[in-house]
Amino acid sequence: MNTPPIVNSPVLWAAALGVFLVIGLQSFIYLRAARRAASAAGMTPGELRTAFRTGALVAVGPSLAVVVVAVSLLTVFGTPAVLVRIGLIGSASFETVAAQSAAQTAGIELGGAGYDDRAFALVFFTMSVAGAAWMVSTLVFTPILSRADRRIRAVNPMVMSIVPGAAMISAFTYLGLTEVNKSAVHLVTFVTGALVMVLLHLAATRWRKAWIREWSVGVAVAAALGAAAVAL
């Protein structure tokens, strides 16, 4: 595996640290804003703590897959680039495809012959620009969607209580169904995760145990990974 010296340069480490600081500041501002808005939303301090805890637990499961991919790419992109692009901002699969596309366009192989400092700079630049499109889209469309949200709520508040949940279910169902056609292992993984999630939510409702719902995503991901290991 050919790794250019620049991948772990002090400049990249400084840039990665800057990104960490910005994200930490954003998280602090968000948490403070959520605490201030909790009373207006009718949330008690206990409910707010539960929401924070649930979010933290839910993030653990999906992060496991990213960690596995990130570790495997350390020798190609170096630690700073992996931390910034895959560990914090981008999708592991999206970043990998962007890097491979840039390398193929330049006629080189990631980690292979010709993968020097210039090639790494091209690959990293492509990953960064492609990822920046998501941020620009968020900046542009968030105010537009906010105005649409206010107008719809003024007409019928019930619509906006249903649409976000339906959109999330549709998005994740679509992403999942695109994987089941790849192999029987993918199908088993998808079905197992879905069944475990449904059963856990039914159990949480039946026994009125909120902690079961909080752990549902992490448990479902672990069960799906276990089923995939058995099905291989």
C-alpha positions as CSV (number, residue, x, y, z in Angstrom):
1,M,0.0,0.0,0.0
2,N,1.5,3.3,-1.2
3,T,0.8,6.1,1.3
4,P,2.0,9.6,0.5
5,P,3.8,11.4,3.3
6,I,1.5,14.3,3.1
7,V,-1.5,12.3,4.4
8,N,-0.4,12.8,8.0
9,S,1.2,16.3,7.7
10,P,0.8,18.8,10.6
11,V,-1.2,21.1,8.3
12,L,-3.9,18.5,7.8
13,W,-3.9,17.7,11.6
14,A,-4.4,21.4,12.3
15,A,-7.3,21.6,9.8
16,A,-8.9,18.5,11.3
17,L,-8.6,20.0,14.8
18,G,-10.3,23.2,13.5
19,V,-13.2,21.1,12.2
20,F,-13.6,19.4,15.5
21,L,-13.6,22.7,17.3
22,V,-16.3,24.1,15.0
23,I,-18.5,21.0,15.4
24,G,-18.0,21.1,19.2
25,L,-19.1,24.8,19.2
26,Q,-22.1,24.0,17.1
27,S,-23.2,21.2,19.4
28,F,-22.9,23.4,22.4
29,I,-25.0,26.2,20.8
30,Y,-27.6,23.6,19.7
31,L,-27.9,22.1,23.2
32,R,-28.2,25.5,24.8
33,A,-30.9,26.5,22.2
34,A,-32.8,23.2,22.8
35,R,-32.8,23.9,26.6
36,R,-34.2,27.4,26.1
37,A,-36.9,26.2,23.6
38,A,-37.9,23.2,25.7
39,S,-40.5,25.1,27.8
40,A,-42.1,26.7,24.7
41,A,-42.4,23.2,23.1
42,G,-44.0,21.8,26.3
43,M,-41.1,19.6,27.2
44,T,-40.1,19.0,30.8
45,P,-36.4,18.9,31.8
46,G,-36.8,15.1,32.2
47,E,-38.2,14.7,28.7
48,L,-35.4,16.8,27.3
49,R,-32.7,14.7,29.0
50,T,-34.5,11.6,27.7
51,A,-34.4,13.1,24.2
52,F,-30.6,13.8,24.5
53,R,-29.9,10.4,25.8
54,T,-32.0,8.7,23.1
55,G,-30.2,10.6,20.4
56,A,-26.8,9.6,21.8
57,L,-27.7,6.0,22.0
58,V,-29.3,6.0,18.5
59,A,-26.1,7.4,17.0
60,V,-24.0,4.5,18.3
61,G,-25.4,1.8,16.0
62,P,-25.1,3.5,12.7
63,S,-21.6,4.8,13.7
64,L,-20.3,1.2,13.9
65,A,-20.4,0.7,10.2
66,V,-18.6,4.0,9.6
67,V,-15.9,3.1,12.1
68,V,-15.2,-0.2,10.3
69,V,-14.9,1.6,6.9
70,A,-12.8,4.5,8.4
71,V,-10.2,2.1,9.9
72,S,-9.8,0.3,6.6
73,L,-9.2,3.6,4.8
74,L,-6.6,5.0,7.3
75,T,-3.7,3.6,5.2
76,V,-5.0,5.3,2.1
77,F,-6.1,8.7,3.2
78,G,-4.4,9.1,6.6
79,T,-5.9,9.9,9.9
80,P,-6.7,13.6,9.5
81,A,-8.6,13.2,6.2
82,V,-10.5,10.2,7.5
83,L,-11.5,12.1,10.6
84,V,-12.7,15.1,8.7
85,R,-14.4,13.5,5.7
86,I,-15.7,10.2,7.0
87,G,-15.6,10.4,10.7
88,L,-17.4,13.7,11.1
89,I,-19.1,15.0,7.9
90,G,-19.6,12.6,5.1
91,S,-21.1,9.2,4.4
92,A,-18.5,6.4,4.3
93,S,-19.9,5.0,1.1
94,F,-20.3,8.4,-0.6
95,E,-16.7,9.5,0.3
96,T,-15.3,6.2,-1.0
97,V,-17.1,6.5,-4.3
98,A,-15.9,10.1,-4.7
99,A,-12.3,9.1,-4.0
100,Q,-12.4,6.2,-6.4
101,S,-14.0,8.4,-9.1
102,A,-11.3,11.0,-8.7
103,A,-8.5,8.4,-8.8
104,Q,-9.9,6.6,-11.9
105,T,-10.3,10.0,-13.7
106,A,-6.6,10.6,-13.0
107,G,-5.7,7.1,-14.2
108,I,-4.4,5.9,-10.9
109,E,-5.4,3.4,-8.2
110,L,-6.0,4.3,-4.6
111,G,-3.0,3.2,-2.7
112,G,-1.4,1.8,-5.8
113,A,1.3,3.0,-8.2
114,G,1.2,6.7,-8.9
115,Y,-0.7,7.5,-5.7
116,D,1.6,10.4,-4.7
117,D,1.0,13.7,-3.0
118,R,-0.6,15.2,-6.0
119,A,-3.0,12.3,-6.4
120,F,-3.9,12.5,-2.7
121,A,-4.6,16.2,-3.1
122,L,-6.9,15.6,-6.1
123,V,-8.7,12.8,-4.2
124,F,-9.1,14.8,-1.0
125,F,-10.2,17.9,-2.9
126,T,-12.9,15.9,-4.8
127,M,-14.2,14.4,-1.5
128,S,-14.3,17.9,0.1
129,V,-16.1,19.6,-2.9
130,A,-18.6,16.8,-3.3
131,G,-19.3,16.9,0.5
132,A,-19.7,20.7,0.4
133,A,-22.6,20.4,-1.9
134,W,-24.6,18.9,1.0
135,M,-23.8,21.9,3.2
136,V,-24.7,24.4,0.4
137,S,-28.0,22.6,-0.2
138,T,-28.8,22.8,3.5
139,L,-28.0,26.6,3.6
140,V,-30.2,27.2,0.5
141,F,-33.2,25.0,1.1
142,T,-33.6,25.2,4.9
143,P,-35.0,28.8,4.9
144,I,-37.3,27.9,2.0
145,L,-38.6,24.7,3.7
146,S,-39.0,26.7,7.0
147,R,-41.3,29.2,5.2
148,A,-43.3,26.3,3.6
149,D,-43.6,24.6,7.1
150,R,-45.1,27.8,8.6
151,R,-47.6,28.2,5.8
152,I,-48.7,24.6,6.0
153,R,-49.0,24.7,9.7
154,A,-51.2,27.8,9.4
155,V,-53.6,25.8,7.2
156,N,-53.5,22.4,8.9
157,P,-51.1,21.7,11.7
158,M,-51.8,18.0,11.6
159,V,-50.1,17.7,8.2
160,M,-46.7,18.7,9.5
161,S,-47.0,16.2,12.4
162,I,-47.4,13.4,9.8
163,V,-45.2,14.4,6.9
164,P,-41.8,14.4,8.6
165,G,-42.3,11.0,10.0
166,A,-43.6,9.6,6.7
167,A,-40.6,11.2,4.9
168,M,-38.1,9.6,7.3
169,I,-39.8,6.2,7.0
170,S,-39.9,6.4,3.2
171,A,-36.2,7.5,2.9
172,F,-34.9,4.7,5.1
173,T,-37.1,2.1,3.6
174,Y,-35.9,3.1,0.1
175,L,-32.3,3.0,1.2
176,G,-32.8,-0.4,2.7
177,L,-34.7,-1.9,-0.2
178,T,-32.0,-0.8,-2.6
179,E,-29.7,-3.2,-0.7
180,V,-31.8,-6.3,-0.5
181,N,-31.4,-7.1,-4.2
182,K,-27.6,-7.5,-3.9
183,S,-27.6,-10.9,-2.2
184,A,-29.5,-13.2,0.2
185,V,-27.3,-11.9,3.1
186,H,-28.4,-8.4,2.4
187,L,-32.0,-9.5,2.5
188,V,-31.6,-11.4,5.8
189,T,-29.8,-8.4,7.3
190,F,-32.6,-6.0,6.3
191,V,-35.4,-8.2,7.4
192,T,-33.8,-9.0,10.8
193,G,-33.1,-5.4,11.6
194,A,-36.7,-4.4,10.6
195,L,-38.3,-7.2,12.7
196,V,-36.2,-6.5,15.7
197,M,-37.0,-2.8,15.6
198,V,-40.8,-3.5,15.3
199,L,-40.7,-6.1,18.2
200,L,-38.7,-3.7,20.4
201,H,-41.2,-0.8,19.8
202,L,-44.1,-3.2,20.5
203,A,-42.5,-4.3,23.7
204,A,-41.8,-0.7,24.8
205,T,-45.5,0.2,24.2
206,R,-46.8,-3.0,25.8
207,W,-44.7,-2.7,29.0
208,R,-44.4,1.1,28.9
209,K,-40.6,1.0,29.1
210,A,-39.1,4.0,27.5
211,W,-35.6,2.7,27.8
212,I,-36.4,-0.2,25.3
213,R,-37.3,2.4,22.7
214,E,-34.1,4.3,23.4
215,W,-31.9,1.3,22.8
216,S,-34.0,0.0,19.9
217,V,-31.8,1.2,17.0
218,G,-28.5,0.0,18.6
219,V,-30.0,-3.4,19.4
220,A,-31.5,-3.7,15.9
221,V,-28.2,-2.9,14.2
222,A,-26.4,-5.4,16.4
223,A,-29.0,-8.1,15.6
224,A,-28.8,-7.4,11.9
225,L,-25.0,-7.6,11.9
226,G,-25.2,-10.9,13.8
227,A,-27.7,-12.3,11.3
228,A,-25.4,-11.2,8.5
229,A,-22.5,-13.0,10.1
230,V,-24.5,-16.2,10.4
231,A,-25.8,-15.9,6.9
232,L,-22.4,-15.5,5.3
